[in-house]
Amino acid sequence: MEFLIASAIGSLTAAGVYLSLRKRSFAVVLGMTLLTYATNLFLFVTGRLVIDQPPVLRDGVTAYTDPLPQALVLTAIVISFGMTAVVVMMALGSFIEGGDDRIDLPRRDREGPSA
């Protein structure tokens, strides 16, 4: 089970980094989303999944699961959803303004003023 989770986190991270290094804004948005999924999965796994255990201490309970990673993941999901919405709107504005979704500078801006 640990190998499966580690492989999932590794492949999500690798795909996210690959897509984040692309020159199109849509691929960058997808890459950042995959990186947030990998981070959320990593945070969730750090809590050591325990089946049929309460998340808080009660009287007479000898074993419990840690609720902190679950709270961190819920918070991270909300934040990543908001940030994804912001990045999508910025990419859409850039596409509408520039007519292309490429991230690099246009040739005329790279070369500088003509002499």
C-alpha positions as CSV (number, residue, x, y, z in Angstrom):
1,M,0.0,0.0,0.0
2,E,2.8,2.4,0.8
3,F,4.4,1.7,-2.6
4,L,1.1,2.5,-4.3
5,I,0.7,5.8,-2.5
6,A,4.3,6.8,-3.0
7,S,4.1,6.0,-6.7
8,A,0.9,8.0,-7.0
9,I,2.5,11.0,-5.3
10,G,5.6,10.7,-7.4
11,S,3.8,10.4,-10.7
12,L,1.5,13.3,-9.9
13,T,4.5,15.4,-9.0
14,A,6.4,14.4,-12.1
15,A,3.5,15.2,-14.4
16,G,2.8,18.5,-12.5
17,V,6.4,19.6,-12.9
18,Y,6.5,18.6,-16.6
19,L,3.3,20.5,-17.4
20,S,4.3,23.5,-15.3
21,L,7.4,23.9,-17.5
22,R,5.4,24.1,-20.8
23,K,5.0,27.3,-22.8
24,R,1.2,27.3,-22.8
25,S,-0.8,28.7,-20.0
26,F,-3.4,25.9,-20.0
27,A,-0.7,23.3,-19.5
28,V,0.8,25.4,-16.6
29,V,-2.6,25.6,-14.9
30,L,-3.0,21.8,-15.2
31,G,0.5,21.3,-13.9
32,M,-0.1,23.5,-10.9
33,T,-3.4,21.6,-10.2
34,L,-1.5,18.2,-10.3
35,L,1.1,19.6,-7.9
36,T,-1.6,20.6,-5.5
37,Y,-3.2,17.1,-5.7
38,A,0.2,15.6,-5.0
39,T,0.7,17.9,-2.0
40,N,-2.8,17.1,-0.7
41,L,-2.2,13.4,-1.0
42,F,1.1,13.7,0.8
43,L,-0.4,15.7,3.6
44,F,-3.2,13.2,4.0
45,V,-0.8,10.2,4.1
46,T,1.4,11.8,6.8
47,G,-1.5,11.2,9.2
48,R,-1.2,7.4,8.8
49,L,-4.5,6.1,7.7
50,V,-6.2,4.2,10.5
51,I,-9.5,2.4,9.9
52,D,-12.4,2.5,12.4
53,Q,-10.6,4.8,14.9
54,P,-12.1,8.0,16.3
55,P,-10.3,11.3,15.3
56,V,-10.3,12.6,18.9
57,L,-9.6,11.2,22.3
58,R,-12.6,9.9,24.2
59,D,-12.9,8.1,27.5
60,G,-11.9,4.5,27.2
61,V,-10.3,4.9,23.7
62,T,-6.8,3.5,23.5
63,A,-6.1,4.3,19.8
64,Y,-7.1,7.2,17.6
65,T,-6.3,8.8,14.3
66,D,-4.6,12.2,14.0
67,P,-7.2,14.8,12.8
68,L,-4.5,17.5,11.9
69,P,-3.6,16.1,8.4
70,Q,-7.3,15.9,7.5
71,A,-7.8,19.5,8.6
72,L,-4.7,20.6,6.6
73,V,-5.9,18.8,3.5
74,L,-9.4,20.4,3.7
75,T,-7.8,23.8,4.1
76,A,-5.4,23.1,1.2
77,I,-8.3,22.0,-1.0
78,V,-10.1,25.2,-0.5
79,I,-7.0,27.4,-1.0
80,S,-6.0,25.5,-4.2
81,F,-9.5,25.8,-5.6
82,G,-9.4,29.6,-5.1
83,M,-5.9,29.9,-6.5
84,T,-6.8,27.8,-9.5
85,A,-9.8,30.1,-10.2
86,V,-7.5,33.1,-10.0
87,V,-4.9,31.6,-12.3
88,V,-7.5,30.5,-14.8
89,M,-8.9,34.0,-14.9
90,M,-5.4,35.5,-15.4
91,A,-4.7,33.1,-18.2
92,L,-8.0,33.8,-19.8
93,G,-7.4,37.6,-19.6
94,S,-4.0,37.1,-21.1
95,F,-5.4,35.0,-23.9
96,I,-8.1,37.6,-24.7
97,E,-5.6,40.5,-24.5
98,G,-2.8,38.9,-26.5
99,G,-4.7,36.5,-28.7
100,D,-2.4,33.6,-27.8
101,D,-1.9,31.5,-24.6
102,R,1.9,31.3,-24.9
103,I,3.8,32.3,-21.8
104,D,7.1,33.5,-23.3
105,L,7.5,37.0,-24.6
106,P,6.7,38.0,-28.2
107,R,9.7,38.3,-30.5
108,R,9.4,42.1,-30.8
109,D,9.6,42.4,-27.0
110,R,12.6,40.1,-26.7
111,E,14.7,41.9,-29.3
112,G,14.1,45.3,-27.8
113,P,13.8,48.7,-29.7
114,S,14.9,48.8,-33.3
115,A,17.8,51.1,-34.1
